[in-house]
Each structure stands twice: as C-alpha cells, then as structure tokens.
C-alpha cells in the first residue's frame, strides 16, 4: 500500500485542483473555485512554512504546465460563458514567495472553449489542454518570446463528452486530464463521465494524433494520473471513490490494484491531481497529490474535510 503524508492543509471548502512540482521541490497548486494559485514550500524544507498565495485570477483556475524552467502556463475559464476562457503565462524565474507575481494573458479562446481542465506539454512550445465541457483537446502553440499563442482543436471524440446530469446523477465532466508519454509516443487521458482511461498515438513530427484511440481501462471514474513509463503503469486518482489506483499501460490490461483509500483514509478524501516529485529517485516512487476534502463528492458521512496537499510514497515496483 502507498504511504500518505500531509504536506499542507487548506481551509474546508477549498477546491484544490492541479499542481506542478518545481525543481527546488516547492509546489504550485490551483484552487479552482477560489480562482487562486498557491505556493507550498518544499516538503523537506528546514524551516517549514504554510502555503503562500501567488496570484488571484478573474476566472476558475485549472490546468497548470511548466513550459520552460520556472515559466508556467495556467488556464482559466468561466464555464459556458462565451469568450471567457484564457491562457496565462506566469514567469517565476526571479520570484520569491510573498512577492507580487504578474500573470500575462497570452490567449483568449473562442466560443467553443467552455471548461478548460488539465494540460501537458506535447513538445517544446506545444501544449495539449483538455476541455471537459466541450469534450475535446485543444492544441496551443506558444510564441517563441512574449506574444499571443494560437489554439486549435487537436482531437474531439465521443469518449471525451461530459454527462449533463439526470435526476439520479449530478453533472460529470468529460475529459479531465491529459499526460504525454514521450518515450512511447502516446497521449493518455481520463474521461470522467464515461469512466474511461484512454490513449492516442502522437506523430513525433507534427505532434498531432497519429491513429485510433485505445481503451486502457474502463469502469474507473478518475480525475488525474501520473505515468511511470519505466514500470509501464499509471497511478490514477479516483475523485469520488477516494482512492489511488495502479493500472497497467496496455490496452485491455486488467491487473488493476488499489494502493490507497481502502480502507477509508481521512487524508485521502476527494483526490484531484497528481504529479511526480522532482528529487533524484522520485520518479515512479514519490508523487504529490491534491484533494478537495470531499467538496465535490462528500463521503458517506456527508462531512467535508479540509483540502490537503499530500506526499505519496508508492510501494516498490
């Protein structure tokens, strides 16, 4: 089983979302509904301090990707409101915690962008960005320097669609997170509403889709995941089931294993996003994970816990 350690605690009703681990071990975390970006000091810092607010946006904060060392791109959107989805550039190369941080808007999406979610790099200067309400993946080409980025639809498919809800089920997002496996050339994605974990081959030259989609796992309502290409597995966060699950990276693989959350763990309520640590030896062994404390889907006792940033030590491969 995985070993969980709380790194930082946020207030109840905070909707922690995506995170990025920096080279020095500090972590950036989006608080979606609060429209905020937070800084958390390294878990092994000699003098521990609490989270520090970095920036407040005008829309819901979601995907977070490091395109250059300490240069991050954050997506924001306001649901189904037209022309209110954006991509922002945040340069933290000379930033110190507590100082103001300026977010530069580099792209305003058109009407089709409605529910921006997870993002990843496909190549230097090329971002793949999930849209959980529109049910598609955007491709964003970044400018060489400062300037405006360009976006176009990279892929749209039935598996990525959201569930608008019914009297028996609250609305569920469609495609939620994307990760690129550079060695094998696949883009993986979670489709929350359809309970699928999928992958698509990527052309190494154009960085566009290069074949049909494959189902890696079904009947799994996952939000985000980490890829371990060395071991050929993914570690998925199941937001509503409060678990971490290991899944083989092969189509039709069924040797799945729950590594945390059974039995119920008070720390692991509403797990959202996950990312590998950046220290030597962390890849495949040490991950960091955000939770919303059950805000979106309270556990059976209907109690919302404080949101957390967790350190996850995985069992040996």
Order of alpha helices (4+ residues) and beta strands (2+ residues): beta-beta-beta-beta-beta-beta-beta-beta-beta-beta-beta-beta-beta-beta-beta-beta-beta-beta-beta-beta-beta-beta-beta-beta
